[in-house]
């Protein structure tokens, strides 16, 4: 199993390298997040031993369990939809919350961060394709939303995240990645206090190369590293 995971990881890194070269970018501009949801700790440990330190989880309970079982130098990313009643568990554990898409969620993060006197780095989740089945706010709502949550002293807005549609041809998602990059640049130029558009989290196993070509700084790869997921 360890050899397969390391080989998968090598292939993903090679494809990231190729995408960077095609788009004239440096490899160090792109952070690979190994999306480990539903995967056992042994598999995470094998990938950790291969050098990965950025792991992404969709569920708070899973993140918390693995946080306690794995080395402390891992950076945990909360990439799934976050319910307000679970915020307390993840503040202080996640290095970055990728999925902030409502004022009420931001208020809850602010309240919990204030209790332990920390600042929580977050990304605003944008539903770039405006799919009814997905969370996230629209492109047109994003700037106004950011201006509101940037006022919270215990939240730091670090950029944007999107989950593109699942498509047969990854090229179909290029437009959504392009539009999100453009929005990121536009908001950056506004110089809003407490807003740093440094992170663009977009691209998954199916389309991360296209996302990198369009400016992704963080790609979230699960199946490409760990293989197909097994749901209970």
C-alpha positions, 0 to 999 in steps of 0.5 A: 500500500505504501508503495502505491501511495508514494507512486500516486503522490509522485505522479500528482507532483509531476503533473503539478510540475508540468502544469506550472511549467506550461503556465510559466509558474514556479512549483513553489507557488502551488500547495498540494493539499492531500484530501484524506476524508474517509481514509484510515490514519495508516494511509495518511501516515504513509503519505506523511512519511513521503513528505506531505504536511498539508491535509484536508478534511471535509468533516469536523469529527474526522479532522479532530480524531486525526489531529489527535492521532498524527504528528503535530507538524501537520497543517489541517485544512477544513475544506468541507461545509462547516456547520455553526455548531461545529465551529468550536471544535475546529478553531485552533486546530485547522490552519485554514477554513476554506468554506466560509459562505455566510455571515452567521458562520463568520460570526460564529468563527469570530465568537469562538476565536475571541474566546481563545484569543486567536485569529482564524485564517479563512477563505470565502467559498464562491459557487463560481458555476452557480450550481444549485446543489453546491454551497458558496456565494455568487461571484457578484456577491463576493466583494460585499460579503468580504467587506462585511466579514473583514470587520471581524477582528479575529478573522483574517480573509486570506482568499477564495475557494471554489468547488467546480462542477464534476465534468467529463472534460476538465477544460469545461471548468477553465472558465470558472477558475479563470473567473475566480482568479480575476475576481481575486485580482479585482478584490486585491486591488481594492486594498480592503483592510484585513483582506489578503487575496493570497490564496486561491483554493481551486482544483481537485483530482479531476481538474487541478492541472487546469486550475493551476494553469488559471492561477490556483495556489492550493489544489485539493487532491484526494482520489489522485493520491489515496485512490477511490473513496469507500463510503460506509 
